[in-house]
Amino acid sequence: MTDLLYFVTEKDPASISLASDHKNVNVGVCLLQDAVYLGVQCQKDEKINDAVKRGIPIYAAKKDVKLRGLEKLINREIKLLDYSEIVDLVLKYNRIINM
């Protein structure tokens, strides 16, 4: 089975929908730069919550969350990672898609 990691850098919920639509693939999503806004708990768009409920792991760059002052607002289901942990993700997944 293929492992697929989405690197999302834009505040575009369509990327979460694309990641959620995969069948028979282990998918993960890593939110970087402005995409960390997608993980804010009060966000009206429910795509992140739906992805979490489906068991898709969602990660976010800890530094990007902190720079935007979102530490207390980020969804608790999203795992915050430093850059060395993000590099480990790249090694864990077979394929990477940048969005």
N, C-alpha and C positions, 0 to 999 in steps of 0.2 A: 504494500500500500504506500502511496506517495504521501509525503509530508510537505505541506505548502504553507509558507509564511507570507502574509501581506504586510509590507511596510507602507503605512499610510501617513502622508505628510500634510495633506490638505484637509480642511474641515468640510469634507464631502461625505455624507452618509451613504452614498451609493457604493463606496468601496466596502463598507460593512455588509451591505446587501450581497455584493458579489462574493465575498468570502463565505457568507452564510449559505449560498446557493450550491456549493460543492457537495457532491455525493461520493461516497466511497473514497474520501480523501481526508486525511488528518489536517485540519486547517487551524492556523493561529493568526492573530492580528496584533501588530505592534504599532502603537500610535506614537508618532514623532512630530515635533514642531507644533504647528497649529492644529494638527489632528487631535491633540490631547483634549481639546475642547469638546470633542465628541463623547468623551468619557465623563463629562460632568453629570452628576446625579439628577439635577433639575432640568436637564436637556429635554425638550419636548419630543425629540425624535427617539423612538423606542428601539431602534435597530441594534444598538449595543446591548440593551437589556435582553432582547430576543436572542441575540448571539450567545450571550452568557447562559441563558436558560437552555439553549441547545447544546451546551458543553464546549463551545468554542473558547479556547483560552484567549483572553485579551490582555495585552501588556501595554505599558506606557513608559516612556522615558522619564525617569524621576526628575532629571534636571529640567526638562521642558515643562513639566507640571509645576515645579517650584518657581521657575522664571515667570510663569503666568499667574502665580498666586492661587493655584487651584488645589492645593494640598487637602483642604477640608471639604472641597466640593466634588472631588473625583469619586466615581462609583467604587465602592469597597471591593467589588468583585474583580476589579482591574489590578493586576499585579504591577507594581512600580519597579522598574529595573534601572540600574546604572548602566553606563555604556559597556562595561566589560561583560555584564550579564546579557546585553543585547548581542554582543559578539558571540556568546555561547549559543544564543538562539539560532544564529546563522549556521552554526555548525550542527545543530540539532535537526533542522529542517532540510529536506532534500532540494527544495526549490523556493525561490524568493520572487515575489512580485512587488514592484515598487509602484505606488499610486500617489 
